[in-house]
């Protein structure tokens, strides 16, 4: 199992199917702004998870 460089926390793989056009747009936008797709997805998932936890009243330790 891979570990993240920043935290040494074990990682899990996530696969998703996207329309080809959306994948191309996302890849192009990330490239044009010198960002990595994985970093952008991780930032989005972290932010959205926090929103959902707040909505559900879930607190993290």
N, CA, C and O atoms as CSV, one atom per row, in Angstrom:
chain,resi,resn,atom,element,x,y,z
A,1,UNK,N,N,0.842,-1.182,0.000
A,1,UNK,CA,C,0.000,0.000,0.000
A,1,UNK,C,C,0.887,1.244,0.000
A,1,UNK,O,O,1.851,1.319,0.761
A,2,UNK,N,N,0.568,2.203,-0.837
A,2,UNK,CA,C,1.350,3.438,-0.935
A,2,UNK,C,C,1.107,4.323,0.280
A,2,UNK,O,O,0.083,4.216,0.955
A,3,UNK,N,N,2.062,5.191,0.539
A,3,UNK,CA,C,1.913,6.164,1.621
A,3,UNK,C,C,2.098,7.554,1.053
A,3,UNK,O,O,2.856,7.750,0.103
A,4,UNK,N,N,1.400,8.526,1.640
A,4,UNK,CA,C,1.559,9.899,1.187
A,4,UNK,C,C,2.859,10.455,1.741
A,4,UNK,O,O,3.254,10.123,2.858
A,5,UNK,N,N,3.512,11.284,0.977
A,5,UNK,CA,C,4.788,11.857,1.395
A,5,UNK,C,C,4.617,12.786,2.589
A,5,UNK,O,O,5.467,12.811,3.479
A,6,UNK,N,N,3.529,13.548,2.619
A,6,UNK,CA,C,3.351,14.563,3.649
A,6,UNK,C,C,3.019,13.966,5.013
A,6,UNK,O,O,3.455,14.500,6.032
A,7,UNK,N,N,2.265,12.883,5.058
A,7,UNK,CA,C,1.790,12.381,6.343
A,7,UNK,C,C,2.226,10.969,6.667
A,7,UNK,O,O,2.053,10.519,7.800
A,8,UNK,N,N,2.782,10.265,5.714
A,8,UNK,CA,C,3.112,8.851,5.887
A,8,UNK,C,C,1.878,8.023,6.228
A,8,UNK,O,O,1.997,6.909,6.740
A,9,UNK,N,N,0.701,8.558,5.949
A,9,UNK,CA,C,-0.544,7.822,6.167
A,9,UNK,C,C,-0.776,6.887,4.983
A,9,UNK,O,O,-0.572,7.284,3.836
A,10,UNK,N,N,-1.198,5.659,5.245
A,10,UNK,CA,C,-1.503,4.763,4.123
A,10,UNK,C,C,-2.580,5.373,3.228
A,10,UNK,O,O,-3.440,6.118,3.698
A,11,UNK,N,N,-2.526,5.059,1.965
A,11,UNK,CA,C,-3.493,5.602,1.016
A,11,UNK,C,C,-4.399,4.507,0.481
A,11,UNK,O,O,-4.081,3.321,0.572
A,12,UNK,N,N,-5.514,4.911,-0.071
A,12,UNK,CA,C,-6.460,4.035,-0.757
A,12,UNK,C,C,-6.645,4.582,-2.158
A,12,UNK,O,O,-6.646,5.796,-2.361
A,13,UNK,N,N,-6.802,3.695,-3.119
A,13,UNK,CA,C,-7.014,4.102,-4.509
A,13,UNK,C,C,-8.500,4.315,-4.750
A,13,UNK,O,O,-9.332,3.538,-4.282
A,14,UNK,N,N,-8.829,5.374,-5.485
A,14,UNK,CA,C,-10.199,5.699,-5.859
A,14,UNK,C,C,-10.264,5.787,-7.373
A,14,UNK,O,O,-9.503,6.529,-7.993
A,15,UNK,N,N,-11.161,5.041,-7.953
A,15,UNK,CA,C,-11.354,5.092,-9.408
A,15,UNK,C,C,-12.733,5.660,-9.688
A,15,UNK,O,O,-13.689,5.366,-8.970
A,16,UNK,N,N,-12.837,6.468,-10.722
A,16,UNK,CA,C,-14.137,6.977,-11.112
A,16,UNK,C,C,-14.182,7.122,-12.618
A,16,UNK,O,O,-13.162,7.333,-13.275
A,17,UNK,N,N,-15.366,7.008,-13.138
A,17,UNK,CA,C,-15.581,7.182,-14.569
A,17,UNK,C,C,-16.105,8.587,-14.813
A,17,UNK,O,O,-17.064,9.026,-14.179
A,18,UNK,N,N,-15.465,9.284,-15.737
A,18,UNK,CA,C,-15.870,10.632,-16.129
A,18,UNK,C,C,-16.136,10.640,-17.621
A,18,UNK,O,O,-15.535,9.866,-18.367
A,19,UNK,N,N,-17.030,11.507,-18.059
A,19,UNK,CA,C,-17.136,11.693,-19.505
A,19,UNK,C,C,-15.777,12.154,-20.043
A,19,UNK,O,O,-15.081,12.939,-19.399
A,20,UNK,N,N,-15.414,11.668,-21.210
A,20,UNK,CA,C,-14.110,12.005,-21.793
A,20,UNK,C,C,-13.915,13.510,-21.913
A,20,UNK,O,O,-12.815,14.016,-21.691
A,21,UNK,N,N,-14.976,14.223,-22.262
A,21,UNK,CA,C,-14.850,15.675,-22.436
A,21,UNK,C,C,-14.531,16.372,-21.115
A,21,UNK,O,O,-13.748,17.322,-21.092
A,22,UNK,N,N,-15.127,15.912,-20.018
A,22,UNK,CA,C,-14.844,16.509,-18.713
A,22,UNK,C,C,-13.415,16.195,-18.282
A,22,UNK,O,O,-12.725,17.060,-17.743
A,23,UNK,N,N,-12.974,14.976,-18.514
A,23,UNK,CA,C,-11.594,14.605,-18.195
A,23,UNK,C,C,-10.615,15.495,-18.958
A,23,UNK,O,O,-9.640,15.987,-18.390
A,24,UNK,N,N,-10.878,15.695,-20.232
A,24,UNK,CA,C,-10.006,16.536,-21.059
A,24,UNK,C,C,-9.991,17.971,-20.557
A,24,UNK,O,O,-8.928,18.585,-20.463
A,25,UNK,N,N,-11.157,18.508,-20.235
A,25,UNK,CA,C,-11.237,19.884,-19.715
A,25,UNK,C,C,-10.468,20.021,-18.414
A,25,UNK,O,O,-9.714,20.976,-18.227
A,26,UNK,N,N,-10.661,19.059,-17.509
A,26,UNK,CA,C,-9.991,19.097,-16.210
A,26,UNK,C,C,-8.480,18.990,-16.379
A,26,UNK,O,O,-7.725,19.750,-15.773
A,27,UNK,N,N,-8.048,18.051,-17.196
A,27,UNK,CA,C,-6.615,17.859,-17.438
A,27,UNK,C,C,-6.003,19.110,-18.060
A,27,UNK,O,O,-4.918,19.532,-17.658
A,28,UNK,N,N,-6.678,19.699,-19.025
A,28,UNK,CA,C,-6.189,20.906,-19.688
A,28,UNK,C,C,-6.108,22.073,-18.710
A,28,UNK,O,O,-5.118,22.805,-18.690
A,29,UNK,N,N,-7.154,22.246,-17.896
A,29,UNK,CA,C,-7.173,23.347,-16.926
A,29,UNK,C,C,-6.064,23.182,-15.888
A,29,UNK,O,O,-5.403,24.154,-15.525
A,30,UNK,N,N,-5.861,21.966,-15.416
A,30,UNK,CA,C,-4.782,21.720,-14.447
A,30,UNK,C,C,-3.424,21.999,-15.073
A,30,UNK,O,O,-2.568,22.633,-14.455
A,31,UNK,N,N,-3.231,21.534,-16.279
A,31,UNK,CA,C,-1.959,21.746,-16.969
A,31,UNK,C,C,-1.703,23.231,-17.206
A,31,UNK,O,O,-0.585,23.709,-17.018
A,32,UNK,N,N,-2.732,23.954,-17.615
A,32,UNK,CA,C,-2.595,25.379,-17.922
A,32,UNK,C,C,-2.272,26.210,-16.684
A,32,UNK,O,O,-1.701,27.295,-16.791
A,33,UNK,N,N,-2.638,25.699,-15.513
A,33,UNK,CA,C,-2.374,26.419,-14.265
A,33,UNK,C,C,-1.268,25.759,-13.449
A,33,UNK,O,O,-1.082,26.064,-12.272
A,34,UNK,N,N,-0.533,24.846,-14.095
A,34,UNK,CA,C,0.603,24.157,-13.478
A,34,UNK,C,C,0.220,23.455,-12.181
A,34,UNK,O,O,0.929,23.525,-11.177
A,35,UNK,N,N,-0.925,22.776,-12.232
A,35,UNK,CA,C,-1.394,22.013,-11.073
A,35,UNK,C,C,-1.480,20.542,-11.441
A,35,UNK,O,O,-1.655,20.197,-12.610
A,36,UNK,N,N,-1.359,19.688,-10.459
A,36,UNK,CA,C,-1.516,18.255,-10.670
A,36,UNK,C,C,-2.982,17.884,-10.441
A,36,UNK,O,O,-3.620,18.359,-9.501
A,37,UNK,N,N,-3.489,17.038,-11.308
A,37,UNK,CA,C,-4.884,16.613,-11.190
A,37,UNK,C,C,-5.150,15.983,-9.825
A,37,UNK,O,O,-6.167,16.273,-9.195
A,38,UNK,N,N,-4.248,15.129,-9.371
A,38,UNK,CA,C,-4.458,14.444,-8.097
A,38,UNK,C,C,-4.524,15.438,-6.939
A,38,UNK,O,O,-5.335,15.272,-6.028
A,39,UNK,N,N,-3.689,16.454,-6.965
A,39,UNK,CA,C,-3.715,17.464,-5.909
A,39,UNK,C,C,-5.018,18.238,-5.881
A,39,UNK,O,O,-5.556,18.527,-4.813
A,40,UNK,N,N,-5.521,18.571,-7.057
A,40,UNK,CA,C,-6.799,19.285,-7.144
A,40,UNK,C,C,-7.948,18.416,-6.652
A,40,UNK,O,O,-8.838,18.897,-5.951
A,41,UNK,N,N,-7.931,17.146,-7.015
A,41,UNK,CA,C,-8.983,16.234,-6.555
A,41,UNK,C,C,-8.917,16.035,-5.046
A,41,UNK,O,O,-9.952,16.023,-4.378
A,42,UNK,N,N,-7.715,15.880,-4.502
A,42,UNK,CA,C,-7.572,15.722,-3.054
A,42,UNK,C,C,-8.082,16.958,-2.317
A,42,UNK,O,O,-8.766,16.830,-1.301
A,43,UNK,N,N,-7.760,18.147,-2.813
A,43,UNK,CA,C,-8.217,19.386,-2.173
A,43,UNK,C,C,-9.737,19.481,-2.215
A,43,UNK,O,O,-10.365,19.862,-1.227
A,44,UNK,N,N,-10.329,19.135,-3.355
A,44,UNK,CA,C,-11.785,19.180,-3.475
A,44,UNK,C,C,-12.440,18.172,-2.530
A,44,UNK,O,O,-13.393,18.508,-1.827
A,45,UNK,N,N,-11.935,16.949,-2.513
A,45,UNK,CA,C,-12.532,15.914,-1.669
A,45,UNK,C,C,-12.410,16.286,-0.198
A,45,UNK,O,O,-13.345,16.066,0.572
A,46,UNK,N,N,-11.283,16.840,0.200
A,46,UNK,CA,C,-11.102,17.272,1.591
A,46,UNK,C,C,-12.117,18.362,1.956
A,46,UNK,O,O,-12.762,18.287,3.002
A,47,UNK,N,N,-12.254,19.372,1.093
A,47,UNK,CA,C,-13.187,20.472,1.364
A,47,UNK,C,C,-14.631,19.976,1.393
A,47,UNK,O,O,-15.397,20.343,2.284
A,48,UNK,N,N,-14.997,19.154,0.432
A,48,UNK,CA,C,-16.379,18.657,0.360
A,48,UNK,C,C,-16.682,17.715,1.520
A,48,UNK,O,O,-17.791,17.729,2.055
A,49,UNK,N,N,-15.708,16.899,1.912
A,49,UNK,CA,C,-15.904,16.006,3.052
A,49,UNK,C,C,-16.161,16.814,4.310
A,49,UNK,O,O,-17.031,16.463,5.107
A,50,UNK,N,N,-15.410,17.896,4.497
A,50,UNK,CA,C,-15.621,18.773,5.662
A,50,UNK,C,C,-17.034,19.347,5.644
A,50,UNK,O,O,-17.699,19.375,6.679
A,51,UNK,N,N,-17.502,19.806,4.477
A,51,UNK,CA,C,-18.866,20.332,4.365
A,51,UNK,C,C,-19.898,19.276,4.754
A,51,UNK,O,O,-20.832,19.564,5.501
A,52,UNK,N,N,-19.733,18.074,4.258
A,52,UNK,CA,C,-20.679,16.999,4.556
A,52,UNK,C,C,-20.624,16.597,6.028
A,52,UNK,O,O,-21.659,16.328,6.637
A,53,UNK,N,N,-19.421,16.557,6.600
A,53,UNK,CA,C,-19.294,16.253,8.030
A,53,UNK,C,C,-19.987,17.320,8.863
A,53,UNK,O,O,-20.689,16.999,9.823
A,54,UNK,N,N,-19.797,18.590,8.505
A,54,UNK,CA,C,-20.453,19.682,9.227
A,54,UNK,C,C,-21.970,19.554,9.130
A,54,UNK,O,O,-22.680,19.710,10.124
A,55,UNK,N,N,-22.455,19.270,7.934
A,55,UNK,CA,C,-23.898,19.125,7.707
A,55,UNK,C,C,-24.469,17.967,8.528
A,55,UNK,O,O,-25.589,18.056,9.034
A,56,UNK,N,N,-23.712,16.899,8.659
A,56,UNK,CA,C,-24.172,15.710,9.375
A,56,UNK,C,C,-23.885,15.771,10.878
A,56,UNK,O,O,-24.313,14.895,11.629
A,57,UNK,N,N,-23.163,16.802,11.314
A,57,UNK,CA,C,-22.815,16.916,12.726
A,57,UNK,C,C,-21.712,15.960,13.149
A,57,UNK,O,O,-21.608,15.601,14.322
A,58,UNK,N,N,-20.899,15.554,12.201
A,58,UNK,CA,C,-19.783,14.647,12.487
A,58,UNK,C,C,-18.566,15.480,12.862
A,58,UNK,O,O,-18.192,16.407,12.144
A,59,UNK,N,N,-17.950,15.143,13.997
A,59,UNK,CA,C,-16.734,15.848,14.402
A,59,UNK,C,C,-15.547,14.906,14.270
A,59,UNK,O,O,-15.641,13.719,14.580
A,60,UNK,N,N,-14.436,15.449,13.807
A,60,UNK,CA,C,-13.205,14.661,13.672
A,60,UNK,C,C,-12.378,14.822,14.923
A,60,UNK,O,O,-12.383,15.878,15.556
A,61,UNK,N,N,-11.672,13.777,15.271
A,61,UNK,CA,C,-10.813,13.816,16.464
A,61,UNK,C,C,-9.481,14.410,16.132
A,61,UNK,O,O,-8.622,14.527,17.006
